[in-house]
Amino acid sequence: MSNIISGNLGYPRIGRNREWKKAIEAYWTGQIAEPELHERLTAIRLDNLKTQQNKGLEVIPVGDFTYYDHVLDTAVMFGLVPERFEYDGGNVPLDTYYAIARGNKQAAASEMTKWFNTNYHYIVPELGGREPQLTVNYPLEAYREAKQVLQIEGRPVLLGLYTFLKLSKGYAEGEFGVWIDKLLPLYIEVLRELAAEGAAWVQIDEPALVTELTAGDIEQVGLIYKTIAQEVPGISVLLQTYFAPVSGYQQVTALPVQGIGLDFVHGLEGNLAALREFGYPAGKVLGAGVIDGRNIWRSDLKVVRQLLDEIVQLAPQAEQIIVQPSSSLLHVPVSLQGESNLEPLLKDALAFAEEKLDEVVGLQAAFGGNDIPGLFADNERALEALAAAPVRNRHNVRSAVEQTLQQPAVRESEFEERRVKQEQKWKLPILPTTTIGSFPQTKEVRSARQKWRKGEWDTERYDQFIQAEIAKWIRLQEDIGLDVLVHGEFERTDMVEFFGEKLPGFAFTRGGWVQSYGTRCVKPPIIYGDVEFDQPMTVKETKYAQSLTQKPVKGMLTGPITILNWSFVRSDIPRKNVAYQIALALREEVEALERSGIEMIQVDEPALREGLPLKREEWQEYLDWAVNAFRIATSAVRDTTQIHTHMCYCEFQDIIDSIQALDADVISIETSRSNGELISSFEQQTYPLGIGLGVYDIHSPRVPSEEEMLSLINRALEVLDPQLFWINPDCGLKTRGQEETVAALSHMVSAAKTYREKVISGTFATKM
């Protein structure tokens, strides 16, 4: 039998109580200086390492910690700072590092987008400009610290060159090889310094190897790792993949590296099939990712033990097998400790990062003949109890889904007919202005919510407070001159959590936070049972807002696919079935809003694209059921009811057909951070429905000028019909302050009026 050890690939950065977030934001606001920030983050980093050390892990990753984002870290490590930040070379100052991520008064932030098919966002590296250089060896610093402070012989983690370039922008299609030539010597320098320090192994993460690879891609990957093997023979490389089956299994496993890490959870079928067909190379380490690094359910240890048995049998000549998570654990909460509010039935079936490490260590011990007493029996009991629970066996919900799927989910009329009726009803000006939904969640709003949750305020007092906030922002929107208003969502902590709290089948943690982007942490709901509508969820606040104004107020809902993709989802039934259950519940909410006189309803789907499989051949199946779920939720309304949706921070160019198939009357999509790159898609393909392309980035504290917005509007109207075009920000405004929000929206409305006059007067000639 192969030598079997335990290991990890990465640990949550944020701390048990989000200490990481609090420290960084305290630095941003000037409450602490840079030395104290370093001190606080060092304490968190060391605590993370000690936790893994105390669990008994034999392979502990170092260098997976970050001050914001690991992709951004890689960029600044090589001096790849966009020219607009006036970087002069050398070690990148901390304020410049944060400016790249967040922007400042002089320069816009770099683009942000999804990390493969997860809900984590990374900062997109911008290549070009200054030639790259090694500014600081982050993996080396992490390795030294772990060894010197905790006597941990850590395994440094480095984002692979191939994946880094695939995630970057700013180079022409034919320049990929040029950038390999520029950066490969710097990677070699990093590895040489690690080897000189005594590091025996390095984990190089190459998740891009699970996407579609051409023969040319394989050749480039081979060049990278052949060169590393030749130039740095003194260090062993574990080439780590995750999120899906590796592409080109035979070629990847033949690379001149000492180990390969494979995902046997999200890539189970493909990776196991390849292992069965081709075997595994003799003398190489196999990282077996058998514990789910992305979901929060306890593993079925009996099943995983059988899987490991088969892996061992299929790789008899492997140098070593590492029992490990399927990916970094940054995608799951830190610990179940403190989750006393969860039902014991549910809590017993969960595993966060700490508990997943216990599973890793327990499985490794079982293979070594040192079974942890009761481990497998307790695991089986907990999972069987949840499976038999009534909440997982609501036959009325299952039946309703089956009946709904018997009929196509379509609107009563086609868009052109609906459009005429809606124009007659709403009488909006050309280029109407609106926002995406939320307004600033001030400390007063957050404090009021906490007082209500703790019972310090009764519901009547809390409702009065929320109504006062709604009234204030209705007045502000009218003063700014917006055409379609929103109520501001002051009663909502999170766009998914709010709905989950009101839908049977969901559960919520007290401290189940995960990092979404930067210091933005979310607490995903747990979908553990069948989901059904209980009572109206948004009618009260939206109806009140509409009573304060003659202008239309949009009802605001989160769509079924976003609720699905931004939750921890039960794994005992297909994801599409869960989506259909959510869609049916939302359809009842849409109908309740319509009955209450709310006839503009926005059903947001920012997470539609992130659910795409990483293999393009699997896209259509997902898109078909995702689109169908959205249409189930929205298609029962009258022709005069206008359905909006919103998407953000993803590349939608290649799924435009599916976006159109949603059949929303108006869609808003982010374009400002990507400098309007999405607009070029409409030069090749006409979009025949209402559309708003965000004209400014809400994630940056800077207030964009009217001229910047005019430039984006001008670019959009070169390829889009002004009769169908809306003007709005990129996303909701909950994280911004009142002053900057009012200033930015005022600039936006002014820019809209400028172009409105041009279109009406005929002085702006479109290409339509």
N, C-alpha and C positions, 0 to 999 in steps of 0.2 A: 504494500500500500504506500502511496505517496506520502511524504511528510506534510501534515496538515497543520496550519497555524491560523491565528486570528488576526484580522486587520481592519482598518477603517480608511476611508478615502477623503474625508473632510467633515468638519464639525460646524454646527450653527455658530455664527459669529456674535449673535446679539446678546448673549448672556441670559441667565434664568429670568431676569426681570427687565429685560431690554436696557441694561446698563450701558451697552454699546451705543444705542440710539441716543440715550440721554446725555452721554458725555459729548458726543459729536455735536449735537444740537446746542449744548451749552457753550461749546467753543464757537460755533457759528454766531451765536447771539452775544458773544463777548463776556459771558459769565465766567469762563475760565480761560486761561492762557494756554499756549501750545504745550509747555512742559507738563501741565497738569493733564492735558488731553492724553499725551503719551503715557503718563503714569497710569491713568485709568484704563486705557486700552491694553496696556501691558498686563495689568492685573487680570483682565478678562481673558486674554490670550493664554496666560499661564494657568488660570483656573480650568480652561477648556482642556489643556494638555494633562493637568493633574487628574481630571475626571477620567480621561481615557487610560491614563497610567494605572489608576486605582481599579479600573474595571478588569485589568489584566490583559489588555490588548498587547499583542506581540509586534504589530506594525502600527505606528502612530504617525499620521501625516503632520508635517509642519510646513508653514508657508501658505496654508489655505486661509489664514486670517487676513483681513483687509481693513483699511480705513474707510472704504466706500464700496468698491467693486473690484473683483479680481482681474477682470479684463482691463479696466482702467489702470490697475497696478502694472500689468504687463506693458502697456503702452508707455507709461511714464518711466518704467525701468529702462526702456530703450530710448528715452528722450523724444518720444513721438507726441509732441505737444502742438496743437494747431497754432498756426502763425499769429492768429488774432489775439492770443494770450501773451504775446511779447516775451516769450521764453528765450533766455540767452545761453542756454546750455548748462551742463552740470546737473547736480541733484535738483529735482523739481521741487520748488517751495510748496509747503502744504496748502497755502491759499491758492496757488495756481492749480494744484491738484483738484481742489474742491471747485474752483471756477470752471474747470473743464466739465465737471459733472453738473453744475448748477447754474453756470453763467455768472456774470457780474455786470456792473453798470456799463462796462466798455465792450463786452463781448458776449455773444449768445452761447449757451451751453452746447456741448456736443450731443448728437442724436442718441436716443435711448431706445432699445428695442428688446424683444423677448430673448431669453437664453434658451435656444432650441424650442422644445414644446412644453416649457415650464412656465410658471408665473413669476419667475425671477427675471429682472430686467438688467441688462448690462449697458455700459456706455460704449458706443461704437467708436473704435479707434479711427482716427483720420490720418492717413499716410500722406506723404508728399512734404514739400518744404524742407526743413532741416534734415540732414542726413542722420540716421539713427546712431546712437552710441549707448554703451552701457553706463547708466548714471549711478545705479546702486544695485547690488546683488541681493534682492529681497529673500530668495530661498536660502542663501548663505547666512544672512542675518538670523533667519528663523531657526535654521539648523544649529547655529552656535548658541543661541539663547536656550533652546530646549536642552541641549547637552550640558551647558555650563550651569544653568539655574536648577534644572530638575533631573539631571543625569539621564535624560531620555535620548536614546539614539533614534532620532526621528527620521522619517522618510520625507525629504523635501518634495513639494508639489510645484509643478511648473506647467502653465498652459502651453500646449504644444504649438510649434511654429505653424504647422498646416492649419490647425483650427483658428489660431490667432489671425492669420491672413484671411481666412474665409469669413471671419466676423468683422473684418475691417472694411473701410471704404477709402476712396481717394486715389485709386490706381486704375489704369485702363485694363481691359480684359486680357490683353497680351502681356501685361507687366507682372503677373503673378511670380514667374520665375525670377524676374529682376529683384523682387522683394525677398524672395528666398535667399538670393545671393547676398543681399544687404544684411539680413537679419540672422542668417545661419551662423556666421562667425561670432555674433554676440551670444547666441544660445550656447555655442561651444565654449565661449569664455565663462559663462555662468557655470557650466558643468565642470569645466576644468578647476575653477575655484572651489567648487563643492568637493571634487575629488581630492584636491590638495588639502582640504580641511579634514578629510577622513570619512566623508559620506560614502557609504558603500552602494546605496541605491538612491534612485530618484524616480518619482512618479510623474510621468509626463502625460497630461490629460489631452486626449485627442477625440472628443466626442463628435467632431465633424466626420470621423470615419464611419459613423453609422448612417450618414446621409448617402445620397446616390453618388457613386464615384465612377468617373470615366477611366479609361486606360491611361490617359494623361495624368489624372489625379494620382493614380496608383504609382505612376512613374515618379512624380514629384515627391510623394511621401517616401518612396524607396530611396530617392536621392538624399533626402533630409537625414534619414536614420542610418544609411550607409556612411554618410559623412561623419555623423556623430560617433558611430562605432569606430571609425578609423582614427578620428581626432581625439577622442576621449575614451581610451580603452580601460581607464581605471575606475569607471563607475558603471553600475548595472542599471538598466532602464526597464521600469515597468510601464509599458505603453497601455494607458487606461482608456477604455471606451465605456459609454453608458447611454441610456435612454432608448436603445433599440438594438436589433442585431447588427453586428459589424458587417460592413459591406466588403466584398472581396476577401472572405475569410482566409482562403489559402494564401493569398498574397500578403495579407496583414500578419498572419501567424508566421510567415516565412521571413519577416523583416529581421534585420540583425540587432534585435533587442533581446534582453534576457528574460522578459516576462510580458504577458498580455493579460489585461483585465477585461472581462466580458460581463455583460449584464444578463443574468439568468432570471430576471423578473420581467422587465419591460421588453427584453429581447429574447425571452425564453425560447419561443418556438423556433426562431431562425438560428440562434446560436447553438441550441441543442441539436438541431437537425444537421448543422455544419459539423459539429463535433462527432456526431454519429457517422457521418459520411466520410469525413476526411481525417478523423483522429486529431491528436494534438502533438506538436513537435517534442521530441525527446530533449530533455535537459533544460527546458524552459519552465519558469514559474507560471502558474495559471491563477489569476485572480478571479475567484468565482463569486460574482455578485448575486447572492441568493436571498439576501434580506432586503426588502423594498425600501429604498432610500427616499421615496417620494410620497408614500402614503403612510397612514398612522395606525394601520391594523396590525395586531400581532400576527406574525407568520404562523402558518400551520406547520409546526415543527416536525410533525410526523411526515408530511408531504415533502418538506424541504430536506429532511434527512434522507428520504428516498431519492430525491434529486441529486443530492451530494454523492450518494452511493453510486448513482449512474455516472456522474461526472468523473469520479475516481476510477471507475472501471473503463471509461472511454479515454482517459488520459493516464494510462499506467506508467508511462515513462516521463511524466512531468517531474521536473526537479522538486517542485513544491506546489501545494495548493493552498491558497489563502481564502479562508471563509471571510467574506466581507459584504458590506451593503452594495446594492446595485449602483449607487452613485454617492456623491457627497450628501451628508445629512443636513446640509443647509436648507433643504426644502421641507423639513419637518420641525415641530417645536422641540424645545430642549428637553423637558422632563415632565412626567406625569405627577411628580410631587406637587402637592398643593391643589390638585384638581378634585377637591372634596365635594364639589357640587354635581359632579357627573353621577348618573345612576351606576351603581356597582356592576350591573349587568353589562353596561357599555364600557365602563372604565376597565374592567377585567379583560376586555377584548382589544385594548389599545396598546400601542407601543410608540413612544416618542424617541428622540435620539438616544437618550440614556438607556432606555429599555431595549432598543434595537442592538445596542452594543452588548447588552446582557444576552440577547439571543445569539449573536455572533460567537461570544465566548462560550455559551452553553453548548452550541453545536460543535464547536471545536473540541470541547471537553468530552463530548459524547463519542467522538471519533477516537479520542485518545484513551477511551475506557474509563473515564472519570466522570460519569454522568452526574449532573447536579440533581439531587433527590427531588422528585416530584415535578421536575421541569416539564416533561412531556405530558404527564397526566393533567397537571393544572392547565396547560395550554389547550389540550383537547376539551376539557370541561368548559372552559371559558368560551371557546368558539362555538361549541354545540349549544350552549345556553342562549347565545345571541341569535343563532340561526333559527331557534324554535320560538323566539319571542313574537307576540302578536303584532308588534310594530313592523316586523318584517314580513308579515303575512296578511296584509289588508287585501282581501279578495275583491272588494268593490273598486279599489284603485286599479288593480290589474285588469279587471273587466272593462273599466272605462277607457283605459289605454287601447285595449284590443278593439273596442267599438269605434273609437275615434280614427284609428288607422284604416278602417274599412272605407273611409271617404277621403277624397283629396282635400287638403287644407288650402283653399283659395278664396280670395276676396270676391265679392259679388260681381264687381265690374273690373275691367282692365284699367291700368293707370290713367290713360288719356281721358277716359270717361270720368274717372274719379277726380282728376285734376280740374276739369271744368267745373264740376260741382263744388269742389273745395275753394276755388278762386271766387266763385259767386258767393259762397258763404263767408269767407274770411276777409276778402277785399284787402289783402296785404299789399304794401308797395313792392315794386320790383327790388330785388336784392334785400329781402327782409333780414333783420338782425335778431339774433337770439343768443342764449348761452346754453351750455350743455346740461346744467342742472343744479349743481351745488354752489353755495356761496360760503364765505369764510366761516369756519368753525372756530370761533374765538375761544379764549380761555373761559369767558363767561358762559358760552354755550356748553362747553365740556363740563364746567363746574355744575351747571344746572342739571345736566343729565346724570352726573354722579350723585348729586343730592337726591334726585328722584329715585335712582336705582337703590340707594342706601335707605330709602324711606324717610329721609330728612324733609323732603317735600312730598306732599300728596299729589295725585294726578291732576287735580284741578289747578293747583299752583303751577305745575310744570307745563300744562297745556296753555295757560295764560302767558307764560314766558315764551313758549314757542310761537304763539300767535303774535306776540309783540315783535319778535324777530322777523317773522314773515311779513308783517305790515311794514316794518322799516325798509325791508329790501324790495317790496313791491313799489314803495314810494321812490326809492333810489333808482330802480329800473325805469320807472316812468320819467324821472328827471333826466336820466341819461339819454332816454329816447329809444330804448329797445322796442322792437315791434311785437315780439312774442316773449312772454315772461315765464318765470319759473318760481316755485314757492321757496326754494333755497335749501331744502332737505336738512333743516336744523335738528330735526328729531332723529336723524340717522347717524350712527357711528360709521358705518361701512355699507357700501352699496349691495353687498351680498348678505352680510350678517343681519341687516335690518329685515330682509325678507325671510331669511331662514328662521329668525326668532318667532315669526308669525305663521310658519308652516309646519304642521305635524310631520315627523320624520327626520327633523333636524335636531342636532344637539350642539351646545357651545361650551367651550372651555373658559377658564378664568385667565390662564396664562399661556395658551397655545399659540404664541406669536411666531410668525416666520417673516423673513426679510422678503420684501417685494422689489424695491429698488432703493438704493441709498439707505437712508434712515427710515424710509417708509416701511413699517411693519404692519402686517395684517394678521387677523385671527380667523382663519378659514373655518366656516361651519363644518360640522361633521354630518354628512348624510348617511344615516345608519338604518333608516326604515323607509317604508313606502310613503311618498309625499302626496299630500292632498290639501286642497283649499279649506280653510276653516272659517274665516270672516274677512271683510274688507281690510286692507292693510294701509292704503294710501289715500283713501277717499276723504277723510276728515280734514287733513291739512291742505290738500289740493283744492277742495271745495271752498275752504275758508279763504285761501288766497284769491280764487276767482271772484269771490264776493266783494273784493276790495278794488277791482279794476274793471274797466270796460275792454281792456286788451285781453287776448287769449292767454291763458295760463296752461302750460303743458303738464299733464300727468307724467310722473317719472317712475319707471319700473326698470329693474334689471332683468335682462333676458334669460331664457332657460339655459342656453349654452354657457353663458358667463357664470351663472350661479353654479352650474355643473363644474366648469373648469377651475373655478376659484374656491371650490370646496374640497374637502377630503371625502371621497365618494366610496360608498360601499362597494365591495368587490365580488359580491356573490351573484349579481345579475349584470347583464350587459349595460355599459354606460348609456347607450342610446335609450334603453328602457327607463332609466332614471331621468334622462332629459325629457322624455315624453310625459312622465308624471309631473315634472315641474311645469312644463308647458301648459298642461291642462289646468293646473292651479292658477297660473298667471292669466289664462284666458278668462277665468271667472273674475279676476281682478280688473282686467281690461273692460269687461262688460259692466262691472260695477261702477267704474269711472264714467263710462259712457252714459249710463243711466242717471248719474249724478250731474250731468251737464258738462263734463270734461271731455271735449271732443278733439283735442290734440293730445296724443299719448305717445311718449317716447319710451321705447323698450330697448335698452342699451345692450349691445353685444361686443364690448371691447375685447373679449377673450375668444371670439369665434376662430380666429386664425391660429391661436396658440394651441388649439386642440388638434391641429393637423398632424397626422403621422409624419415621421421624418422621411419615409419613403414615398415618393410621389405616386407610385403605383397604388397606394392605399388611400390617397386623398379623396377620391370621388365618393367612396362609400361613406366616409365620415361627413363630407360636405352635404351629401344627400339627406342624411338623417338630421344633421344640424340645421339645415335650412327648413326642413319639414317641421322641426320642433318650434322654430321661430314663427312659422306660418300658422301652426296650431294655436299659438298664443295670441296672434294678432289678426287673424283673417275673418273673425266673426262680426266685426264692426260694420257700421253703415258706410256707404261710399263717402259721405261728407266728413266722416271722422278721419283725421289725418294721422297716420302712423309714422313716427320718426324712429330712427335708431342711431346709435353712435358707436364708433370704433376708434381705437387710438394706438399709436406706437407699434405698428406692425407693418410689414410689407404686404400690401393687399393687391399689388399689381397682378399677381398670378392667380387670384381667385375672384377677379372682377365679375365673372359670369355668375358665381354663386352669390356674391353680394347683390347683384341685380335680381337674382332669383328670390331673395328675401321678400321682394315686392313691397318694401317700405316706401311710403310716399316721399320721405326725405331722409337722407342719410348724411351724417357728418363724420368726417375722417380727418385725422391729424395730418398736417403737412408742414408745419412751421419748423420743427426740429430737423426734418429731413430736407429743408430748404426747397420744399415744393416738388421733390423728385417724383412723387406720385402723379403729379399733373401730367408728366410726359406719357403716362399710360393712356390718357384720354386722347392723345394725338393719334394713337393706333386704334382705339376702340371708343365708340360713342357711348356715353352713359345717359340713358333716356329718362331717368327719374330725377326727382329733386335731390340736390346735393349741396352740402356745405363743407368746404375745405378749411380747416382751422387756420386762422390768420395770425395767431400768436401763441407762443409757448407758455402755458400756465405753470410749468414746473420750475421756471426760473423767476427769481424775485425782481428782475429788472422789468421796467415798464417799457414796452416797445413803442417806437414812435409811429405816428400816423403814416409816415413815408414808408416804413418797413411793411406795414399792412397793405398800403396801396400797391406796393411792388408785387406782393403775393396775389392780391385780387386781380391785378392786371394780367399776371401770368395765367391765372385760372380762367379768366374770361376770354383768353385767346383760344381755348379749346372746349369750354363749357358754355351751355346756353344760359345767358343772363336771366331768361325767363324762369329758369329752374334753379338758379343759384342762390344759396343762403350764405350769410356771413356770421361767423361765430368763432369763439376761441377753440383751442385744441381739445380741451377737456374741462371737467368740473373745476370749480374755484375754491374748494373747501380749504386748501392749504395756503391760500394767499391772505393777505391783510386787506382790510376794507379800503384803505387809501389807495393802494396800488391797483386793487380790483376796479374801483371807480375810475381811476385815471386811464387804465388800459381799455376798459369798455367804452369810455368816452372817445378815445382815439379810434376805436373800432367803428363806432357809430358814425363818427365824422368821416372816416374813410369810406364807409358804405354810402353816405350821402353824396360824397364827391363823385363816386362812380355811378350812382343812381342818376345824377344830373347828366353825366356824360352819355349814359345809355339812352335816357329819355330824349336828350337833345340830338342824338345821332352823332356826337363827336367822338364816340368810342366805337371803332369798327371791329367786330369780332370775326373770327374765322368760321363761325357757324354757318 
